[in-house]
Amino acid sequence: MTSPRRSFLRRSAAALLAGATAGCLSDDTTATDGPGGAGTDTDAKTDATVTGTPSQTPTDTATATDSPTPTETATPSPDGLGNADYAEWLPAPAAFDRDGYRFTSIAPRDVLDRESDLGDGATEGLRGDPSVPGIDSYADAAAFHRIRPGVLVFEADLDRETVAEDLRGRGLTEVTTREGFAVFTGDRGAAALAESAIVLSLGASDPDAARSVVEAVVDAKAGAGPRYVDESDDCERLTAAIGSAHLVSGRTYAAEARLEGAVAGGIGIEVGETETRVKAPAVFPENEVDEAALAEWAADADVFYGQEPTTAVDGRVATAKASIPSAEVTTFGTGSFPGSSRTAPRTPQAIFGFEHDPTGDGVGILEITHEGGDSIARSELYIRGAGFASVEGVDQTAAGQWQGTASGDDEAVVAGDRVEVGVASGYEINVVWESADGGVSATLATNERPDA
């Protein structure tokens, strides 16, 4: 019988990379404490990250106490990781017209370097095809950053001209250069391309907004525009507490919105040869640190993989942490972090039908129709998978947000609505629902056709 802890680990993998331009993992995510927190909050979220900490075994872990503990000296973090500079990519929240947003970062190559130390299946999701120009699998990337809402960054060695041609094939046109990046825009989004990185905002309903956020990310990386850590002292303290880790996730939020007045939270996961360390910091207002509240949250937080965490306080930051034998880690999950909701939004129940029409030259049109069940907000419905193709006259030729009809109230996709997708002769296309905060996702329907 599968243990509850291993079941959680498998579920959490999908939540970690949910929102990439293609289905990075096929698992449905049903964890109640998804990354970024499930629930209705759309503007304020926190991150958690993992930094190097002294190794602990489960028998060494002490129960968190209500009184602050002395500040601990942290073991140096693995600053050589491919995603160590993730905070440099994060623009100030104003770029998204928000007060805060959730970010997630992973170092795929470095995780794969630890593959033999981890449990079976732990790195399976990193072998997936993100359907991104120039990136055949996540394993090709030194770093992958997901910046809410809807912006992806891949750091990898790219053939710039080949990728540019791919972007043009997706209907994007190069319009300018910015901080060493070529900026592309089109009806379905925007992208920025350099020799070793690509920034994407595809499937957006507003191309001008997509270009704006892509350029804000480029400016942040170049130091030419405000960064999250520049505009928010809470974010700066959070990322400092996180340090560098193989996987990080977090955000800031209003004090009244989350864990007993905390204003930021996050999580980090650092893989070691024998132990994987998880660290979840929460930032509080000055003189208002509530270590007891953090300890209460951490006592049953799924993100600690069933281990009992310890807590410590350093200035305005309280941190919970635990160590897990690396061989027991069968997938990676960011689970919940301090202040995230413990109640997952309900996965919509809907039926989708598929009809494939070959048009010649090895391509065709896949019509996907909502045939009944719950209405779904367009902003929460995505088409992902592999085998997209450039076909004239269709609604969608690449992975991204649903670009078909949405005739319900507030642009909801309801029964009778449909989308036409350009596909190759062989494809696997998924209809995916993702909660507004990105914390939970589920594959609602799949259609595949082997290559002829």
Beta strands, then each sheet from edge to edge (+ up, - down):
strand 1: 47-49
strand 2: 103-106
strand 3: 143-147
strand 4: 151-155
strand 5: 173-178
strand 6: 181-186
strand 7: 189-193
strand 8: 197-202
strand 9: 247-252
strand 10: 264-271
strand 11: 275-283
strand 12: 310-314
strand 13: 317-325
strand 14: 350-360
strand 15: 363-373
strand 16: 376-377
strand 17: 381-388
strand 18: 400-401
strand 19: 412-413
strand 20: 418-434
strand 21: 441-449
sheet 1: 1+ 9- 2+ 3- 4+ 8- 7+ 6- 5+
sheet 2: 1+ 9- 10+ 11- 13+ 12-
sheet 3: 14+ 15- 20+ 17- 18+
sheet 4: 14+ 15- 20+ 21-
sheet 5: 16+ 19-
end
